[in-house]
């Protein structure tokens, strides 16, 4: 089985996907900003044939290079899952601090592109690139202008990369609303127990990683229903 890089894999969707990939025999390179949370995730992912867990910030070039170097020639899957929500509570665009908006774009759009640039020489024909996006990239929700527009940029980057690299499968995938820390930060003080747990979106991502779907934009929950 190939090696998969999964960013932001200490919790939430990234962790649930990494755990499933480990059980399927993939080698894994995972990361997270928090060392303690990453250590806990590493213990849960110990069943992977090969596992490298690197604490660091995906916005840092040295860390990005370390992730790709750790995967090496066996790299077959790159999942850009790590994301930055931005300020909480979510501000209106008229009040959005531009330095914080720049940070959101750096993590949500520029960093995935840079990781792809570094990974391209190692991805053979049929390699998979999965960029995790959001319905906020295509819908107009109050307060979501910063995060949503950064994901819209990621979706356009994904579409162009797919056109430029027909030998690869390049996907943007909307996982749907999930019961995660980021979702709670987006709605501070609100009850988000009605959201689905992240593991419910994993089957849809697996359809992209292991299936034969053409490059494009997909909704994970819809793919999960198709695959059952």
N, C-alpha and C positions, 0 to 999 in steps of 0.2 A: 504494500500500500504506500502511496506517496506521503510526503510530509505536508502538514497544513499549518500555516501561520494564522492564529486567531488573536486579534488584538482586543484588549479589554475583556480578558477571560477570567477574572477573579470572581465574578458574580454575574447574575442576570443571564441574558441571552448568550453572551460569549462563553460563560462557564458551562451552561447547559449544552451548547453545541460542542464544545471541546470534550465534555464528558462522553457524549454520544460518539464522537469521532474516535476517541481513545478506545471505546468498546468495540469499534469496528476495525481496529488494527492500524489506524493512521499514526504516523509519527506526529508529534506536536511541538510547535514553538508558540508559547503563549506569553502574554505580558499583562501588566497592570501597574498603575502608579503606586498603589499601596503594597509595600512589602509583606506586611502581616497577612493581609487578605490573600495575596498571591501564594504565600506559604501554605495556607489552608487549602487553597485550590489545588496546589501541587500534590498534596497528600491524596486528594480525591481523584486526581488524574494519573495516579501512579501505575495504572494498568496499561497505559500507552506503551507501545514497543520502544519508542524513544521519546523523551520528554525534556524540553528545555523551557524553563520559566525565568523570564528576565523582568525584574522590576525596573520601571523607568517611564518616562514621558514620551509618547509617540510623536510629540512635536519636536523632540530633540533628534538631530541628525545622527549623532553617534548611536543612540538607542535604535533608531530605525535600521541603520547598517548592521548592528549586532543581531537584530531579529532575522534579517535576510541571510546573513552569514551563518547563523546557527542552523537554518534550514538546509542550506547548501544545495547540491545538485539534485537532491531528492524532492525539492519543492514542487508540489503539484496543485496546491490550493492556497489562495490568499484571501482571508476574510477580514475586511476592514470594518470592524465592529465598534471600536472605541469611538466615543462621541463626547462632546462637551455641550451641556445644555445652555450655559450662560448664566446670567444673574437670576436669582430666585428671591422673590416672585418675579415672573417674567415681565419685563418692561415693554411698554409701547415703543414702536420704532422712533417716535418723536423724542423719546427720553433715553434712548439706548446709548450707553457710553461707548464711543467708537473703539476705545482700546480693548474693551471686553468683546465687542463684535469682531474685531480682528482676531482675537484669540479663538473665538468660536469657528471662524472660517479656517484658521490655521489647522485646527484639529479635525474638523468635519469635512473639509474639502481638500486643502493643500497637502495634508499629511497622507491621506489615502493615495493621492496621485503620486507623491514622492515614493511611497512604499511600492506602488506598482512600477514606477520607473526602475527602482532597484531590483525588483523581482523579475522583470521581463526577460533578462538574459538567462534565467534559470527555469522559466516556465516553458515546457515543451508543448508541442501541438496538443490541443485539447485541454490545456491547463485551465483552471477555474479561478476567476476573480469575482468575489462576492462583496459588494459594497452595501452595507446596511443603511437604509434610508428611512423615510417616514412619510406618512400621509400629509404631514405639515409641509412637505416639499411641493405638493400640488394643490392643497386646499388653503384657504385664507382664514386663519384663526387669529383672533385678537391675542396679542402677546407672543405669538410664535414667529414673528417676522425675522428675528435673528437666527434662531435655530432652523426654521423652515427654509429660509433663503440659502443658508449654507448647505442644506441637504438638496435643494434644487440645483445648486452649483455642482454638487457631487453627482447628481443624476445626469446632468448634461455631460460632465466629464466621462461618466460611464458609457453613455451613448456614443460619444465620439471615439473613445478607446475601442469600443466594439467594432466600429466601422473601420478603424485603422488596423485592427488585429483580428481578422476573420479566422485565423488559426486557433484562437482562444475562445473560451466562453466567458463573457463579461456580463455580469448581472448587477442590477440594482434591485434590492428586495426590501419591501415594506413589511416588517414583522407584525404590525398591528399594535394596538395599545396593550401594554404589559404591566404587570404588578412588579415594578422595579423601583430602585432608589431614585433613578432619574425621573420617573413618572411622579413619584412622591414629591421630589423637589420642585417639579413643575406646578404642583397643586398643594402647596404647603398647608398643613392643617386639615386637608380634606380626606375623606375616606375613599381610598382607591381599591377597596377589596373586590369591587365588581370587575376589575381588569383580570385578564387571564394570566396565569403564571407563564414565565418565559418558555418553559419546556414545550408549551403548546405550539410555538412557532418553529421549533426545531425540525419537525418532519418536512416542512416546506423548504427550509434551507438545504436539507439533505437531498431533496428532489433536484436542486440546482447543482449541488456538488457531485452527485452520483448519477443523475439522470442524463437525458439527451435533449434537453430544451435549448432552443436557440438563445443567443444573447438577447438581453432585453430587460424590461422592468416587470417585476412580479410581486404579488402579495402572498406572503408566506402561508397565511391561513387558507387561502384558496388552493394553493399547491398541495397543502396537507390533505385537503378533502379529495383532490384528484388522485393522490397517491394511495388512498385507503381503499 
